[in-house]
């Protein structure tokens, strides 16, 4: 049993193009990032409390990077306690090995390749091609961005994960060639260390290398970006001379979160928690895979995603149910779905557990789609009533969530047109509906390490996955985990030194699939993502799948045109906003915003107007050029009355897009 563990178990850093300024990742789901100094020490107010970020860009409009702060905790009789430099700890050696494996992995093909659906759905059996298929054998290793491992052990130091600092002991280091076009990628970030000995890890700068036509949200072979992920190790050196290797963690580097306080209906924590509950025994009081409880939820003997869950379990409304309702309601700030605002605030007391209110709760519960779990997809089929491919409820209003599903794009492989809650979220909502709930703050998982774990990935997309924003459906595959939200590290036997020796001798694999249970290597969480990430971000805000044929999303002629009748659903509005409230009060901004937005007859975009978030960006190339010029959607209202508006949008810089287009067109 490990006595020391790194938390968060998965820490999230985010790209930015500011060369010097950064902040620390939020330590609450839906919380603001934390302001820090150049070493990563949190900035404290007069009362000793951390201060939160108010500006997400530097003085010239470049996006600040988000750093992930990792801490070591020791098991004690008083619970987990932070390990810091001091009388007993001489130093902590942190080692990070991250990589970008996108160029060597299979072309993203929605749910094909996902082994949750069984071995017949493997990449090989589905004939999915690899990226850069013209490069074969060991030469494919050079397609990866792999800086090798980096270590830091002194507060105040800065250790680059760059092409110029590849360790001489690591012969597999690789970066894309400088002649590949775009902006050269020479680093995946750097490591810093705060005064307490905690690791502060930063990712890259949003650079993209490569050239060629991008015709799909998937991107294209031949490109590189500086998204990355990988293992985080800590060796504690005690003043007694003893050394202790902590249980590893993981660093995930994602794109900027432009609406930092808004949360997806199903977060990545929800997804990891559901997987741990159903497959890893993380909550035996909630779920027992051997328990025959199907009849309790489906007396007619039909399919239910709730088999194995305890029908007598009492949920806590405040922690298990209310967040689902709040997240649905908060979509109003980043997407135009009036129906969601109304449905999330129904005309009855949602905290009333009485039998008299049960009919209201159950009617509301029936508005949510029934999850068809991957392991039952072939048995149940794509036409399951009120399932992932049905839009409308019997009442004539759309079922919830009103998001796209994992495959609302093609006609190939498993098709999920519309999103569902995770099975565990659906169970919590069911227990609320039948009155098996209390109201109040629950005390489960209330220790600091668990809160850090939850916050680490609770601000990431947990569904839908096509492919996603930070990572994709691989996070639903139980074999990649060692425990709740803690990844199984490939080739790790408990010794940090032995892991370093393995990679020094072998480098990273170009073919291993972590879903087969061998553990995760650096680059595995992000290798299925769009390349470059801007191609998916620009295209995937809404989808319009066909709503009548469960096996058809678009015409089979390869044009990508959806088959009518179709319906307008969103992907990840908190991560990729669709409509926002303009917030600038500067006259010049309002004038330039109108020019960029090209709204006929409107000389300005006044504050308070509802506007498309990506206005002025019409192509992937535009997004490659201007991702850092987009605004941040932040709450400017008091604590009890939210008012989310767009801020820090660089309208003046966005005008350059128009000038470039005019120059290219000769007008």
For each residue, the residues with C-beta under 8 A, 3 or more apart:
1:
2: 5 75 246 247
3: 74 75 244
4: 72 73 74 75 83 234 236 244 245 246 247
5: 2 9 72 73 75 80 246 247 249 449
6: 9 70 71 72 73 232 233 234 246 247 248 249
7: 70 71 72 73 249 448 449 452 453 456
8: 11 12 68 70 249 452 453 455 456 457
9: 5 6 249 250 453 456 483 484 485 486 487
10: 249 250 251 252 272 453 456 457 485 486 487
11: 8 25 68 69 70 201 232 249 250 251 252 456
12: 8 25 66 68 252 253 254 456 457 459 460 470
13: 25 65 66 67 68 189 201 202 203 251 252 253 254
14: 25 65 66 203 253 254 255 256 257
15: 63 65 203 204 205 206 226 227 253 254 255 256
16: 22 62 63 64 65 66 205 206 256 628
17: 62 63 205 206 628
18: 21 22 57 58 62 63 64 65
19: 62 205
20: 38 58
21: 18 58 62 64 65
22: 16 18 36 64 65 66 67 202
23: 33 34 35 36 53 64 65 66 67
24: 27 33 34 35 36 40 42 66 67 68 69 200
25: 11 12 13 14 33 34 66 67 68 69 455 456 459
26: 29 30 31 32 33 34 260 455 459
27: 24 31 34 451 452 455
28: 31 451 455
29: 26 263 267 269 323 454 455 458 459
30: 26 261 262 263 458 459
31: 26 27 28 52 261 455 459
32: 26 52 53 260 261
33: 23 24 25 26 52 53 66 260
34: 23 24 25 26 27 42 43 50 51 52 53
35: 23 24 42 43 50 51 52 53 54
36: 22 23 24 39 40 41 42 43 67 194 200
37: 40 41 43
38: 20 192
39: 36 155 156 192 193 194 195 200
40: 24 36 37 67 69 192 193 194 198 200
41: 36 37 194 195 196
42: 24 34 35 36 50 51
43: 34 35 36 37 50 51
44: 48 49 50 51
45: 48 49 50 51
46:
47:
48: 44 45
49: 44 45
50: 34 35 42 43 44 45
51: 34 35 42 43 44 45
52: 31 32 33 34 35
53: 23 32 33 34 35 56 64 260
54: 35
55: 64 648
56: 53 63 64 256 260 632 634 648
57: 18 61 62 63 64 628 632 648 650
58: 18 20 21 61 62 64
59:
60:
61: 57 58 628 629 648 650 653
62: 16 17 18 19 21 57 58 628
63: 15 16 17 18 56 57 206 256 628
64: 16 18 21 22 23 53 55 56 57 58
65: 13 14 15 16 18 21 22 23 189 202 203 205
66: 12 13 14 16 22 23 24 25 33 256 257
67: 13 22 23 24 25 36 40 192 200 201 202
68: 8 11 12 13 24 25 200 201 202 251 252 456
69: 11 24 25 40 194 198 199 200 201
70: 6 7 8 11 94 198 199 201 232 234 249 251
71: 6 7 82 83 196 198 199 452
72: 4 5 6 7 82 83 92 197 198 234 236 246
73: 4 5 6 7 80 81 82 83 448 449
74: 3 4 80 81 82 83
75: 2 3 4 5 79 80
76: 79 80 81
77:
78: 81
79: 75 76 447
80: 5 73 74 75 76 447 448 449
81: 73 74 76 78
82: 71 72 73 74 196 448
83: 4 71 72 73 74 89 92 197 236
84: 89 196 197 198
85: 89 90 91 92 155 195 196 197
86: 89
87: 239
88: 238 239 240
89: 83 84 85 86 92 197 236 237 238 239
90: 85 237 238 239
91: 85 153 154 197 237
92: 72 83 85 89 153 197 234 235 236 237
93: 151 152 153 234 235 237
94: 70 151 152 153 191 193 199 232 233 234
95: 149 150 151 232 233 234 235 496 500
96: 149 150 151 161 191 199 201 230 231 232 233 251
97: 148 149 150 230 231 503 522
98: 147 161 188 189 203 228 229 230 231 251 253 522 523
99: 144 145 146 147 188 228 229 230 508 521 522 523
100: 103 144 145 146 188 224 225 226 227 228 523 526 527
101: 104 105 144 508 510 521 522 523 524 526 527
102: 105 131 224 225 227 523 526 527 529 531
103: 100 131 132 143 144 221 223 224 531
104: 101 130 131 132 140 141 143 144 510 527
105: 101 102 130 131 527 528
106: 109 113 123 128 129 130 131 528
107: 128 129 130 131 218 221
108: 218 467 472 528 529 530
109: 106 112 113 126 128 410 412 413
110: 406 407 409 410 412 413 466
111: 114 117 121 406 407 413 414 416 473
112: 109 121 123 126 128 412 413
113: 106 109 121 122 123 126 128 528
114: 111 117 121 374 414 473 474 476 477 515
115: 118 119 121 122 477 513 515 516
116: 121 374 375 473 476 477 515
117: 111 114 120 121 374 375 377 378 414
118: 115 121 375 378
119: 115 122 125
120: 117 125
121: 111 112 113 114 115 116 117 118 125 126 413 414
122: 113 115 119 125 126
123: 106 112 113 126 128 513
124: 127 128
125: 119 120 121 122
126: 109 112 113 121 122 123 413
127: 124
128: 106 107 109 112 113 123 124
129: 106 107 133
130: 104 105 106 107 133
131: 102 103 104 105 106 107 143 221 531
132: 103 104 135 140 143 221 222
133: 129 130 221
134:
135: 132 139 140 143
136: 139 140
137: 140
138: 141
139: 135 136 142 143
140: 104 132 135 136 137 143 144 510
141: 104 138 144 146 172 174 507 508 510
142: 139 174
143: 103 104 131 132 135 139 140 174 510
144: 99 100 101 103 104 140 141 174 508 510 523
145: 99 100 174 175 176 185 188 224 226 228
146: 99 100 141 172 173 174 507 508 522 523
147: 98 99 150 161 162 163 165 166 173 175 187 188
148: 97 166 167 170 172 173 503
149: 95 96 97 167 170 500 503
150: 95 96 97 147 159 160 161 165 167 191
151: 93 94 95 96 159
152: 93 94 157 159 191 192 193 199
153: 91 92 93 94 157 193
154: 91 157 193
155: 39 85 193 194 195 196 197
156: 39 192 193 195
157: 152 153 154 192 193
158: 190 191 192
159: 150 151 152 165 190 191 192
160: 150 164 165 187 190
161: 96 98 147 150 165 187 188 189 190 191
162: 147 165 166 186 187 188 190
163: 147 166 173 175 186 187
164: 160 186
165: 147 150 159 160 161 162
166: 147 148 162 163 170 173
167: 148 149 150 170 173
168:
169: 504
170: 148 149 166 167 173 503 504 507
171: 504 507
172: 141 146 148 503 507 508
173: 146 147 148 163 166 167 170
174: 141 142 143 144 145 146
175: 145 147 163 185 186
176: 145 180 184 185 209 210 224
177: 180
178: 184
179:
180: 176 177 209 210 211 222 224
181: 209 210 211
182: 207 208 209 210 211 223 624
183: 207 208 209
184: 176 178 207 209
185: 145 175 176 188 204 207 208 209 224 225 226
186: 162 163 164 175
187: 147 160 161 162 163 190 204 205 226
188: 98 99 100 145 147 161 162 185 203 204 226 228 253
189: 13 65 98 161 201 202 203 204 226 228 253
190: 158 159 160 161 162 187 202
191: 94 96 150 152 158 159 161 199 200 201 202
192: 38 39 40 67 152 156 157 158 159 199 200 201 202
193: 39 40 94 152 153 154 155 156 157 197 198 199 200
194: 36 39 40 41 69 155 197 198 200
195: 39 41 85 155 156
196: 41 71 82 84 85 155
197: 72 83 84 85 89 91 92 155 193 194
198: 40 69 70 71 72 84 193 194
199: 69 70 71 94 96 152 191 192 193 232 234
200: 24 36 39 40 67 68 69 191 192 193 194
201: 11 13 67 68 69 70 96 189 191 192 232 251
202: 13 22 65 67 68 189 190 191 192
203: 13 14 15 65 98 188 189 226 227 228 253 254
204: 15 185 187 188 189 207 226 227 228 253
205: 15 16 17 19 65 187 226
206: 15 16 17 63 225 226 255 627 628
207: 182 183 184 185 204 225 226
208: 182 183 185 223 224 225 532 534 624
209: 176 180 181 182 183 184 185 223 224 225
210: 176 180 181 182 220 222 223 224 532
211: 180 181 182 222
212: 220 222 223
213: 220
214: 219 220 223 535 620 621
215: 220
216: 219 220 535 539 560
217: 530 535 536 538 539 540
218: 107 108 530 531 535 536
219: 214 216 223 530 531 532 533 535 536
220: 210 212 213 214 215 216 223 531 535
221: 103 107 131 132 133 531
222: 132 180 210 211 212
223: 103 182 208 209 210 212 214 219 220 531 532
224: 100 102 103 145 176 180 185 208 209 210 531 532
225: 100 102 185 206 207 208 209 531 532 533 534
226: 15 100 145 185 187 188 189 203 204 205 206 207 253
227: 15 100 102 203 204 253 254 255 526 529 533
228: 98 99 100 145 188 189 203 204 251 253 522 523 526
229: 98 99 250 251 252 253 471 522 523 524 525 526
230: 96 97 98 99 250 251 521 522 523
231: 96 97 98 248 249 250 251 489 492 499 520 522
232: 6 11 70 94 95 96 199 201 248 249 250 251
233: 6 94 95 96 245 246 248 496 499
234: 4 6 70 72 92 93 94 95 199 245 246 248 496
235: 92 93 95 243 244 245 246 496
236: 4 72 83 89 92 243 244 245 246
237: 89 90 91 92 93 243
238: 88 89 90 241 242 243 244
239: 87 88 89 90
240: 88
241: 238
242: 238
243: 235 236 237 238
244: 3 4 235 236 238
245: 4 233 234 235 236 494 495 496
246: 2 4 5 6 72 233 234 235 236
247: 2 4 5 6 486
248: 6 231 232 233 234 489 492 496
249: 5 6 7 8 9 10 11 70 231 232 486
250: 9 10 11 229 230 231 232 487 489 520 525
251: 10 11 13 68 70 96 98 201 228 229 230 231 232
252: 10 11 12 13 68 229 457 460 470 471 525 526
253: 12 13 14 15 98 188 189 203 204 226 227 228 229 526
254: 12 13 14 15 203 227 257 460 469 470 471
255: 14 15 206 227 469 470 533 537 627
256: 14 15 16 56 63 66 627
257: 14 66 254 260 459 574 575
258: 575 576 577 613 630 631 632 633
259: 262 333 334 573 574 575 577 632 633 634 644
260: 26 32 33 53 56 257 459 632 634
261: 30 31 32 634 635 644
262: 30 259 327 330 333 334 573 574 633 644
263: 29 30 267 323 326 327 330 458 459 574
264: 267 327 460 461 462 463 572 574 575
265: 324 327 328 401 403 419 421 463
266: 270 271 401 419 421 422 425 462 463
267: 29 263 264 270 271 457 458 459 460 461 462
268: 271 272 457 458 460 461 462 470 471 475
269: 29 272 273 453 454 456 457 458 460 462 485
270: 266 267 273 274 422 424 425 458 462 463
271: 266 267 268 274 275 422 462 463 475 476
272: 10 268 269 275 276 457 462 475 481 484 485
273: 269 270 276 277 282 422 424 484 485
274: 270 271 277 278 422 423 424 425 476
275: 271 272 278 279 280 475 476 477 478 481
276: 272 273 279 280 282 283 481 483 484 485
277: 273 274 280 282 283 286 287 424
278: 274 275 287 289 308 423 424 478
279: 275 276 289 478
280: 275 276 277 478 481 483 484
281: 284
282: 273 276 277 483 484
283: 276 277 286 287
284: 281 287 288
285: 310 313
286: 277 283 309 310 313 424 427
287: 277 278 283 284 291 308 309 310 424 427
288: 284 291 308 310
289: 278 279 308
290: 308
291: 287 288 308 310
292: 295 307
293: 296 297 306 307 308 309 310 311
294: 297 298 301 304 306 307
295: 292 298 299 301
296: 293 299 311
297: 293 294 304 306 307 309 311 430
298: 294 295 301 302 303 304 306 307
299: 295 296
300:
301: 294 295 298
302: 298
303: 298 372 376 379 380 384
304: 294 297 298 307 370
305: 370 371 372 373 376 423 426
306: 293 294 297 298 309 423 426 427 430
307: 292 293 294 297 298 304
308: 278 287 288 289 290 291 293
309: 286 287 293 297 306 313 423 424 427
310: 285 286 287 288 291 293 313
311: 293 296 297 436
312: 436
313: 285 286 309 310 427 431 436
314: 431 436 437 438
315: 320 321 428 431 432 436 437 438
316: 319 320 321 437 438 439 440 441 442 444
317: 320 321 322 350 351 432 437 438 439 440
318: 321 322 439 440 441 442
319: 316 322 323 441 442 444
320: 315 316 317 323 428 431 432 437 442
321: 315 316 317 318 324 325 350 428 429 432 437
322: 317 318 319 325 326 350
323: 29 263 319 320 326 327
324: 265 321 327 328 421 425 428 429
325: 321 322 328 329 344 345 350
326: 263 322 323 329 330 344
327: 262 263 264 265 323 324 330 331 574
328: 265 324 325 331 340 343 344 400 401
329: 325 326 332 340 341 344 345
330: 262 263 326 327 333 334 574 642
331: 327 328 334 335 337 340 341 570 573 574
332: 329 335 337 338 340 341
333: 259 262 330 580 581 633 642 644
334: 259 262 330 331 573 574 577 578 579 580 613 633 644
335: 331 332 340 570 573 577 578 579
336: 578 579 610
337: 331 332 340 341 402 570
338: 332 341 342
339: 342 343 397 398 402
340: 328 329 331 332 335 337 343 344 400 402
341: 329 331 332 337 338 344 345
342: 338 339 345 346
343: 328 339 340 346 364 367 397 400
344: 325 326 328 329 340 341
345: 325 329 341 342
346: 342 343 350 360 364
347:
348: 352 357 360 361
349: 352 357
350: 317 321 322 325 346 361 364
351: 317 439
352: 348 349 356 357
353: 357 435 437 438 439
354: 357 358 435
355: 358 435
356: 352
357: 348 349 352 353 354 360 361 435
358: 354 355 361 362 433 434 435
359: 362 363
360: 346 348 357 363 364
361: 348 350 357 358 364 365 432 433 434 435
362: 358 359 365 366 433 434
363: 359 360 366 367
364: 343 346 350 360 361 367 433
365: 361 362 368 429 430 432 433
366: 362 363 386 393
367: 343 363 364 393 395 397 399 400
368: 365 399 400 401 420 421 426 429
369: 386 387 388 390 399 400 401 418 419 420 421
370: 304 305 384 385 386 387 420 426
371: 305 387 388 420 421 422 423 426
372: 303 305 376 377 380 384 387 388 416 420
373: 305 376 377 423
374: 114 116 117 377 414 476
375: 116 117 118
376: 303 305 372 373 379 380
377: 117 372 373 374 380 381 382 414
378: 117 118 381
379: 303 376
380: 303 372 376 377 384 387
381: 377 378 384
382: 377 387 388 389 414 415 550 551
383: 387 389 550
384: 303 370 372 380 381 387 388 389 390
385: 370 390
386: 366 369 370 390 393 399
387: 369 370 371 372 380 382 383 384 390 420
388: 369 371 372 382 384 405 416 417 418 419 420
389: 382 383 384 405 415 416 417 418 550
390: 369 384 385 386 387 399 418
391: 398 399 417 418 547 567
392: 396 397 398 399 547
393: 366 367 386 396 397 398 399
394:
395: 367
396: 392 393
397: 339 343 367 392 393
398: 339 391 392 393 402 567
399: 367 368 369 386 390 391 392 393 402 418
400: 328 340 343 367 368 369
401: 265 266 328 368 369 418 419 420 421
402: 337 339 340 398 399 418 569 570
403: 265 418 419 463 464 569 570 571 572
404: 408 417 418 419 464 466 542 543 545 569 570 571
405: 388 389 408 415 416 417 418 419 420 464 466 545
406: 110 111 414 416 419 463 464 465 466 473
407: 110 111 410 413 414 415 416 417 466 553
408: 404 405 415 416 417 418 466 543 545 553 569
409: 110 466 543 545 553 554
410: 109 110 407 413 553 554
411: 415 551 552 553 554 556
412: 109 110 112
413: 109 110 111 112 121 126 407 410
414: 111 114 117 121 374 377 382 406 407
415: 382 389 405 407 408 411 550 551 553
416: 111 372 388 389 405 406 407 408 419 420 464
417: 388 389 391 404 405 407 408 545 546 547 550 553
418: 369 388 389 390 391 399 401 402 403 404 405 408 545 569
419: 265 266 369 388 401 403 404 405 406 416 463 464
420: 368 369 370 371 372 387 388 401 405 416 426 463
421: 265 266 324 368 369 371 401 425 426 429
422: 266 270 271 273 274 371 425 426 462 463
423: 274 278 305 306 309 371 373 426 427
424: 270 273 274 277 278 286 287 309 427 428
425: 266 270 274 324 421 422 428 429
426: 305 306 368 370 371 420 421 422 423 429 430
427: 286 287 306 309 313 423 424 430 431
428: 315 320 321 324 424 425 431 432
429: 321 324 365 368 421 425 426 432 433
430: 297 306 365 426 427 433 434
431: 313 314 315 320 427 428 434 436 437
432: 315 317 320 321 361 365 428 429 435 436 437
433: 358 361 362 364 365 429 430
434: 358 361 362 430 431
435: 353 354 355 357 358 361 432
436: 311 312 313 314 315 431 432
437: 314 315 316 317 320 321 353 431 432
438: 314 315 316 317 353
439: 316 317 318 351 353
440: 316 317 318
441: 316 318 319
442: 316 318 319 320
443: 446
444: 316 319
445: 450 451 454
446: 443 450 451
447: 79 80 450 451
448: 7 73 80 82 451 452
449: 5 7 73 80 452 453
450: 445 446 447 453 454
451: 27 28 445 446 447 448 454 455
452: 7 8 27 71 448 449 455 456
453: 7 8 9 10 269 449 450 456 457 484 485 486
454: 29 269 445 450 451 457 458 485
455: 8 25 26 27 28 29 31 451 452 458 459
456: 7 8 9 10 11 12 25 68 269 452 453 485
457: 8 10 12 252 267 268 269 272 453 454 460 462 485
458: 29 30 263 267 268 269 270 454 455
459: 12 25 26 29 30 31 257 260 263 267 455
460: 12 252 254 264 267 268 269 457 469 470 471
461: 264 267 268 464 465 468 469 470 572 575
462: 264 266 267 268 269 270 271 272 422 457 475
463: 264 265 266 270 271 403 406 419 420 422
464: 403 404 405 406 416 419 461 468 571 572
465: 406 461 468 472 473 476
466: 110 404 405 406 407 408 409 472 540 571
467: 108 472 473 528 529 530 536
468: 461 464 465 471 472 473 529 572
469: 254 255 460 461 536 537 572 575 576
470: 12 252 254 255 268 460 461 526
471: 229 252 254 268 460 468 474 475 525 526 528 529
472: 108 465 466 467 468 475 528 529
473: 111 114 116 406 465 467 468 476 477 528
474: 114 471 477 480 514 515 524 525 528
475: 268 271 272 275 462 471 472 480 525
476: 114 116 271 274 275 374 465 473
477: 114 115 116 275 473 474 480 514 515
478: 275 278 279 280 481
479: 488 514 515 516 517
480: 474 475 477 487 488 514 515 519 520 524
481: 272 275 276 280 478 484 485 486 487 488
482: 486 487 488 489
483: 9 276 280 282 486
484: 9 272 273 276 280 282 453 481
485: 9 10 269 272 273 276 453 454 456 457 481
486: 9 10 247 249 453 481 482 483
487: 9 10 250 480 481 482 519 520 525
488: 479 480 481 482 514 517 519 520
489: 231 248 250 482 492 499 519 520
490: 512 514 518 519 520 521
491: 499 502 503 519 521
492: 231 248 489 495 498 499 519
493: 498 499
494: 245 498
495: 245 492 498 499
496: 95 233 234 235 245 248 499 500
497: 500 501
498: 492 493 494 495 501 502
499: 231 233 489 491 492 493 495 496 502 503
500: 95 149 496 497 503 504
501: 497 498 504 505
502: 491 498 499 505 506
503: 97 148 149 170 172 491 499 500 506 507 508
504: 169 170 171 500 501
505: 501 502
506: 502 503 509
507: 141 146 170 171 172 503
508: 99 101 141 144 146 172 503 521 522 523
509: 506 512 521
510: 101 104 140 141 143 144
511:
512: 490 509 516 518 521
513: 115 123 516
514: 474 477 479 480 488 490 517 518 519 520 521 524
515: 114 115 116 474 477 479 480
516: 115 479 512 513
517: 479 488 514
518: 490 512 514
519: 480 487 488 489 490 491 492 514
520: 231 250 480 487 488 489 490 514 524 525
521: 99 101 230 490 491 508 509 512 514 524
522: 97 98 99 101 146 228 229 230 231 508
523: 98 99 100 101 102 144 146 228 229 230 508 526 527
524: 101 229 474 480 514 520 521 527
525: 229 250 252 471 474 475 487 520
526: 100 101 102 227 228 229 252 253 470 471 523 529
527: 100 101 102 104 105 523 524
528: 105 106 108 113 467 471 472 473 474
529: 102 108 227 467 468 471 472 526 533 536
530: 108 217 218 219 467 533 535 536 537
531: 102 103 131 218 219 220 221 223 224 225 535
532: 208 210 219 223 224 225 535 624
533: 219 225 227 255 529 530 536 537
534: 208 225 537 538 620 623 624 627
535: 214 216 217 218 219 220 530 531 532 538 539 620 623
536: 217 218 219 467 469 529 530 533 539 540
537: 255 469 530 533 534 540 576 623 627
538: 217 534 535 614 617 619 620 622 623
539: 216 217 535 536 620
540: 217 466 536 537 543 571 572 576
541: 570 571 573 576 577 578 613 614
542: 404 568 569 570 571 578
543: 404 408 409 540 569 570 571
544: 562 566 567 568 569
545: 404 405 408 409 417 418 553 554 562 566 567 569
546: 417 549 552 553 554 562 563 564 565 566
547: 391 392 417 565 566 567
548: 565
549: 546 552 563
550: 382 383 389 415 417
551: 382 411 415
552: 411 546 549 563
553: 407 408 409 410 411 415 417 545 546 562 563
554: 409 410 411 545 546 559 560 561 562 563
555: 559 561 562 563
556: 411
557: 561
558:
559: 554 555
560: 216 554
561: 554 555 557
562: 544 545 546 553 554 555 566
563: 546 549 552 553 554 555 566
564: 546
565: 546 547 548
566: 544 545 546 547 562 563
567: 391 398 544 545 547
568: 542 544
569: 402 403 404 408 418 542 543 544 545
570: 331 335 337 402 403 404 541 542 543 573 578
571: 403 404 464 466 540 541 542 543 576
572: 264 403 461 464 468 469 540 575 576
573: 259 262 331 334 335 541 570 576 577 578
574: 257 259 262 263 264 327 330 331 334 577
575: 257 258 259 264 461 469 572
576: 258 469 537 540 541 571 572 573 613
577: 258 259 334 335 541 573 574 580 613 633
578: 334 335 336 541 542 570 573 612 613
579: 334 335 336 610 611 612 613
580: 333 334 577 610 611 613 631 633 644 645 646
581: 333 608 609 610 611 644 645 646
582: 590 593 605 606 607 608 609 610 611 645 646
583: 607 631 636 645 646 647
584: 589 590 593 607 646 647 649 651
585: 607
586: 589 590
587: 590 591 604
588: 591 592 651 652
589: 584 586 592 593 649 651 652
590: 582 584 586 587 593 594 604 605 606 607
591: 587 588 594 595 603 604
592: 588 589 595 596 651 652 654 655
593: 582 584 589 590 596 597 604 605 611 615 649 651
594: 590 591 597 599 602 603 604 605
595: 591 592 598 655 658
596: 592 593 615 616 651 654 655 657 658
597: 593 594 602 605 611 612 615 616
598: 595 616
599: 594 602 605
600:
601:
602: 594 597 599 605
603: 591 594
604: 587 590 591 593 594
605: 582 590 593 594 597 599 602 609 611
606: 582 590 609
607: 582 583 584 585 590 645
608: 581 582
609: 581 582 605 606
610: 336 579 580 581 582
611: 579 580 581 582 593 597 605 615 646
612: 578 579 597 615
613: 258 334 541 576 577 578 579 580 630 631 633 646
614: 538 541 617 623 630
615: 593 596 597 611 612
616: 596 597 598 622 626 654 657 658
617: 538 614 622 623 626 630 654 657
618: 622
619: 538 622 623
620: 214 534 535 538 539 623 624
621: 214 624 625
622: 538 616 617 618 619 625 626 657
623: 534 535 537 538 614 617 619 620 626 627
624: 182 208 532 534 620 621 627
625: 621 622 656 657 660
626: 616 617 622 623 629 630 653 654 656 657
627: 206 255 256 534 537 623 624 630
628: 16 17 57 61 62 63 206 650
629: 61 626 649 650 653 654
630: 258 613 614 617 626 627 649 650
631: 258 580 583 613 646 647 648 649 650
632: 56 57 258 259 260 646 647 648
633: 258 259 262 333 334 577 580 613 644 645 646 647
634: 56 259 260 261 644 645 647
635: 261 642 643 644
636: 583 643 644 645 647
637: 641 642 643 644
638: 641
639:
640:
641: 637 638
642: 330 333 635 637
643: 635 636 637
644: 259 261 262 333 334 580 581 633 634 635 636 637
645: 580 581 582 583 607 633 634 636
646: 580 581 582 583 584 611 613 631 632 633 649
647: 583 584 631 632 633 634 636
648: 55 56 57 61 631 632
649: 584 589 593 629 630 631 646 654
650: 57 61 628 629 630 631 653 654
651: 584 588 589 592 593 596 654 655
652: 588 589 592 655
653: 61 626 629 650 656
654: 592 596 616 617 626 629 649 650 651 657
655: 592 595 596 651 652 658 659
656: 625 626 653 659 660
657: 596 616 617 622 625 626 654 660 661
658: 595 596 616 655 661 662
659: 655 656 662 663
660: 625 656 657 663 664
661: 657 658 664 665
662: 658 659 665 667
663: 659 660 666
664: 660 661
665: 661 662
666: 663
667: 662
